[in-house]
Each structure stands twice: as structure tokens, then as C-alpha cells.
Amino acid sequence: MKPRKSNIDDALSKALNNGLLDNLPGAGKPLNLSEDSNIPDDQRLAYRILKANDMAPEWVEMGKVLEKKKRDLLAKIKKLVATEQNMMAKAEIAPENQRFAHRQNAKDYFQAGKRKLSHAKDEYNRIVTDYNLKVPSGVEHRHYFRIEHEINRLRET
């Protein structure tokens, strides 16, 4: 289902279509990204040097690492939940005298998978703590990863 456009989106589309935004200052010119008024004066030179050398502040690099680790964790949890559900479905069609053993195998598999993921979650959360201590004020802090929350969210969908 396609999300409905907001009133702001409608107003912007209408303004663009009617040419109301054609004569804005700087129209047709490239944006000047070299000056960032959000960077404190005492850090601008350092940021300029980092940018000139295709580098970023440590907290930016940590953010990239966190994004990758979070994607990996979510993919592993998704696979674990799907495998458990598949194993439980197979248990239901197994001969009745084997169902309990099949269900127990599925539960054991799931718990072992959660224990493995717990180590990755702990590493992710350690980096989140470091990241949150290093980001400048005004940058949103990252939230800790909660395996149970993600498992429950996946089971609901």
C-alpha cells in the first residue's frame, strides 16, 4: 500500500508545478557544502582537513560500523526466527510420537542461536556506549540493541 502524501508534500508539489520555486536565491547553482555553520568554530579546520583527506570524525565512522552490525544482527535474528518457525511447522506434521522431540529440537536450536547472538549484541552495545560518549551535542544518540524486542517484532509480522 502506497503511503499517503502529507499536506506539506502536496503544497510543495503544487508550488513546484506552478513555478513558484523557480526564482529562489541560488537557483541553478551548486550548493556550497564547504562551510557548515553547525560545526563549532574551533573544530572547522580539523573537519576541513578530515574532509580533504576523505576521512570523517571517529563518531561518524563508528556510526557506519553500528549500521552494518545492526543490519547483520537483524538478518541473523530474522534467519533464526524463520528457521525456528520452520522447525516447529515440521514438528506439527511429524508422527505424533516424534512431535515432542522435534519441538524440543527447535527450542534448543533457537536458544543456542540466541546465545550466539548475545555476544554480537554485547559488542554492538559496547560500541553504542562509546559512540554516544563521542557524538557532539545535537546528534541523536543510538539505542541499545535488544534481542528479545527484535524477536518479538519479527514474530508479530
Secondary structure, DSSP 4 states (H G I P E B T S, - for coil): -PPPPPHHHHHHHHHHHTTTTTT-TTTTSPP--S--TTS-GGGHHHHHHHHHTT---HHHHHHHHHHHHHHHHHHHHHHHHHHHHHHHHHHHHS-HHHHHHHHHHHHHHHHHHHHHHHHHHHHHHHHHHHHHHHSPTTSPPPPPP-HHHHHHHHHH-
